[in-house]
């Protein structure tokens, strides 16, 4: 997995999709028709567009699902008060804003995840 840094403050979702697909983030932005904030629905739609298999829904972190799938898009409620997307892969967090993170996530609380199927 190669880390992609988001090109604008609100393009974390597009950067995550670029990491998953290996496409340039500019191409993902063009295909999504936005460089702004994205919803989980938009992320699922673009994954479908690119033929990437994924979970049927965003799964909340809970007692039933206490840890994210080993390959997943993470929903993060940041310490800065905004919602953010990051990618979990191979035991590492590929965060398009904060970089490669090993160990516990220090910039907020992971609240849900969308499983990506290989």
N, C-alpha and C positions, 0 to 999 in steps of 0.2 A: 504494500500500500504506500502510495506517495502522498505526503501532506500537501493540500492545496489551501492557501491562505485566501480568505474571502476578499474580493477586489473592492467591495464597498462595505460600509458598516452593517448593511442589512442583507447581504448575500450569503449568509452562512448555509442556508439550505441548498443553494446552487453549488456552493463549494463542496458540500457533502456528496451531492450527486456526481460532481466531477471526479471526486476520489473513487467512488464506487464504479463508475463506468470507464474511467481512464480518459474521458473526453476533456478538452479544454473548457475551463469554467465559462469563457465567453460564448462557446457553443451552447452550453447548458442554459445560460441566460437568454440567448436568442431563442432556443427551442421552448423555454418556459414563458417567454415574452415578458419577463420581469427581472430586474436587478434588485427589487425590493423584498420586503418580508414575504415569507411563504407559509402556507398552512400544511398540515400533514396530508390533506387531500391533494394539494398541488404536488407534493413530493411523491405521493403514491402514483399520481397520474403520469409524471415524467418517468418514473421507474418503469411503469407499464409501457410507455412510449418507446423506451430504450430496450424493452424485453427483459428487464431485471425482475426476477421473482422475489416476492417479499411477503411478510405476514399480511393477514387480511385487515388488521387494524393496529392502531397504536395501543400498546399494552401498558397499563399503569403499573408502577413499582408498588408492590403490596406484599402482605404476608404470603399470599398465594404465588406471587411472582417477585421475589425479593431482589433478584439481580437480572440485568438485561441479558438478552441473547448475546452470544460471543461475537456475533457480527450484526450490528444494528445501528440505526440512526437514533441518537439520544435526544430527548427533550430535556433541556436544562433551564431551570429558573435561576438566573444568575444573581450573584450578590449585588449587581448593579441595578436590579429590578426589571430586567427584560427577559423575554423568552428567547432561547438560542438553540440551534441545532449543532450537534457534534457527532462524530462517527466512532464507534467502538469496533476495533478489529485486532485480533491477535493479542488480546490482553492489554492493548494500549488505546488511549483516547486520542484520536486525530481531530483536534479542535481547530476549525478554520480561523478563529480569532486569536486564540492563545497559544497555538502550536501543539507539539507532541507532548502528551502527558502520560507519565507512568505512575501507577499507584492511584491513590484516592484523588478524586476530582476536587480541586481547591477553589473553583470560581463560582460555585453555586450548588444547587441540589438537582440531581437527576430524578425526574418525576415519571418518565415513561420512555418507551422505546418501540421502534418498528424493526422487527426482525428482517434481515436481508438473507435470502437463501442463495447458496453458492451454486 
